[in-house]
Amino acid sequence: MRKINLFWMLGLFLAFILASCAKPPTQEMDAAKAAVEACKTEGADIYAKDEFKKLSDDLQAALDQVTAKKYKEAKQALIKIKADADALKATIPAKKEQAKNEAIAAQQEARAALDQAKALLEKAPKGKGTKADIEAFTADLKGLEDSFPEIQAAIDNGDFFGAKDKAVAIKDKANSIAQQIQQAIEKVQKKK
Amino acid sequence: MEVRATKVTFVLLLIATIACREAPVLPEAEAAKKVEQRLWEAGASIFIPMEYEIFRNSLRIARIREIHEKNRFFLFRKLDGIKAEYQRILAQGEKLLQIIEERREEKETALFSSLQEVENLLSRLRVICLSINESQRIRQRITGAEVLIAVAQQKIAKKKYQEAEQSLFLARQQAASARQIVIRLFERYVDENYLNLWQKLAQETITDSKREKSLAIIVDKLERKLILYSGGEIKSIYNVGLGRFSLADKIHAGDEATPEGKYKIIKKIPTSKYYKALLLNYPNEDDWRRFAEMKKRGLIPPQVGIGGLIEIHGGGQDGLTHGCIAMENEAIDELFRIVEVGTPVTIVGTLKRDSLILKLVKEL
């Protein structure tokens, strides 16, 4: 009987020691936090918004488990978060490249539309009667030319979405001016 | 004895199994998590950053309490309090979603109203541009502003309100710059002193025409009209084209402005580069006096002359001249037949104080 009691006491003592000696998974915490931060630095909050939000939430949940002293579960979660963050980070360059390519393609389309409008204006019949119109359209196109370098500036700053938006706006405006030039040419031709 | 021990072991095992069982996920916790996601998607960090932070902290605290509670021996777990806390958070989340929706609507309304304001200004400027020859610098800025407005519209559609505001700010700057150019161009045209002076010059010309029963010409630069008077009465009105910088008064050679003042026809040229022409006596005495004064004050470069050869000619009213007054060939034919050398030609900025263009300029 005494042996049994001793056995129980020893068991309880060991359990107490083990429980009080459990430490927060500091290393895993630091590693997961650093991995998520690296992900953000890479641009995950811009190029993979939803995935990054989930990752941040998971990190917060794991840190909450640490606060609640659920170290074992927290450790497992933190290890997974680090792996997920590393995996997400690895996908960002491709996403960035895709956004950059889309911005460059939009920039080229804007350039083409602008050049097309200019070429059309070049073809417009020149004379005293059309001089004012030609100068007016030239001014419109100059306004677009002045705006055009802003696309490249946005690309250079890594603002690929902004660059694309600007390029689309310039392309649309150039097409609209080209249409007006065409109408003016037709008007002059009809007069003749 | 053995049977009893087996029974005790069985009960202990049963208790241990139940106690070690993973506590079920609270549906309230899941719902709160979903609301948090919805808040994020709705742009809580933009519209209600503080409230969103408080919400997230409440959710965290509830989650930590939940973990603590689930850590307890199953018989001692008290999840009702946690559930109530989650329900409170849920209700708070729904309220915040409503606030975001209201603020989003407010934001969009404000943005669209600012957008409309800039667009209105740009469309008024565009109308003004159609009536003047000096539109290049204005149109450049209008086009730049229109691009920025299009970008702002794209940003609003993508709910990127801050970026939309930025584009709108730049568009407003461009529009303001265009407006400033227009205001400077029309400075004299909204100045009562000038309007009175032009009125006086025109009235003197008409009175002279009436008294001497003679012909006289008045050119209204802003209206782009040439009015032929006979015996003080209007005989004909013609549309005309003017210099590239026709709103300004001609000061020197190369300024491409159409002069203002009292002139007369000094030569009739039946065959000219621009069909037929009536040469005016620009520069007159007033022009010379002003030119000399400005030269003395260093406002005109030494090598620049006063210019000359200002004519009323054919070639079409649609064109831009270097300062001359251009008419359709049929119109100059008619005028050429009627007028004589010596016919007075008074050129003024405008006689129409209430013209649409001046109204638009004053409203800018």
Interface residues (C-beta under 8 A of the other chain):
Chain A: K53 D57 Q60 A61 D64 Q65 T67 A68 K69 K70 G127 K128 G129 T130 K131 A132 D133 E135 A136 T138 A139 D140 L141 K142 G143 L144 D146 S147 G162 D165 K166 V168 A169 I170 D172 K173 I177
Chain B: K33 E36 Q37 W40 R60 R63 I64 I67 H68 N71 C129 N133 S135 Q136 R137 I138 R139 Q140 R141 I142 T143 G144 E146 V147 L148 A150 V151 Q154 K155 E163 G241 Y274 G315 G316 D318 G319 L320 A326
